[in-house]
Amino acid sequence: KLLRIKGIVNVDGASEPKVIHIVQHILYPVQTLDQWPDADRRTRLVFIVQDLDPGLVRATIDGALGKHRA
């Protein structure tokens, strides 16, 4: 149900952003950009799903990051 994940990731200790690209079960090699595309240094991910509750995706990510929603 999770078809694709792609995005720019801010990694602690790295000044350049990392680019991730995952298609179903295949994680392609992580690439490093020379610089950020703009002043926004936040991690930005896009999830492409089929018949998957967005709330479940968010809860799973939050749980993996140790965040708990009230």
ZIHUJO-V934501 format. One record per residue. N is the residue number from 1. RES is the residue in three letters. PSI is psi in radians with two decimals (NA if undefined). Layout:
BEGIN
N RES PSI
N RES PSI
END
This chain:
BEGIN
1 LYS -0.39
2 LEU 1.88
3 LEU -0.66
4 ARG 2.54
5 ILE 2.33
6 LYS 2.68
7 GLY 3.13
8 ILE 2.31
9 VAL 2.33
10 ASN 1.97
11 VAL 2.26
12 ASP 2.30
13 GLY -0.15
14 ALA 2.34
15 SER -0.41
16 GLU 2.63
17 PRO 2.62
18 LYS 2.54
19 VAL 2.21
20 ILE 2.62
21 HIS 2.00
22 ILE 2.27
23 VAL 1.99
24 GLN -1.85
25 HIS 0.12
26 ILE 2.08
27 LEU 1.98
28 TYR 2.76
29 PRO 2.35
30 VAL 2.34
31 GLN 2.77
32 THR 2.24
33 LEU 2.69
34 ASP -0.55
35 GLN 2.91
36 TRP 2.54
37 PRO -0.36
38 ASP -2.99
39 ALA -0.24
40 ASP 2.01
41 ARG 0.24
42 ARG 2.62
43 THR 2.38
44 ARG 2.08
45 LEU 2.53
46 VAL 2.24
47 PHE 2.21
48 ILE 2.07
49 VAL 2.87
50 GLN 2.09
51 ASP 0.77
52 LEU 2.25
53 ASP 2.12
54 PRO -0.56
55 GLY -0.63
56 LEU -0.71
57 VAL -0.83
58 ARG -0.78
59 ALA -0.65
60 THR -0.78
61 ILE -0.82
62 ASP -0.74
63 GLY -0.72
64 ALA -0.53
65 LEU 0.01
66 GLY 0.34
67 LYS 2.44
68 HIS 2.31
69 ARG 2.50
70 ALA NA
END
